[in-house]
Amino acid sequence: MGDHITIYIKSECPFCIKAQQELVKQKINHTTFIMDEEPDLLLEAKEKWGHFTVPIVLSHEKPGEGPARLVGGWTELRELLASEGA
């Protein structure tokens, strides 16, 4: 995993809430974009990353810098954290 996680969420999504809580619990540096009132931007993110559910979890070296890579959603984030022993 990179040094920073970016997640796109919807506030009522249970998997989004779990992802956000886990990042906070494990003190992982992250940025959260709540997309409740940004359906067009959320659709753009879904199309860009080819991930059509929320949360959309991205990993990169520094916030807003360098290429990001798609981690996936909550399940993939949980698996990544488990594999890294976080």
Secondary structure by P-SEA (a helix, b strand, c coil): cccbbbbbbbcccaaaaaaaaaaaaaccccccccccccaaaaaaaaaaacccccccccccccccccbbbbcccaaaaaaaaaaacc
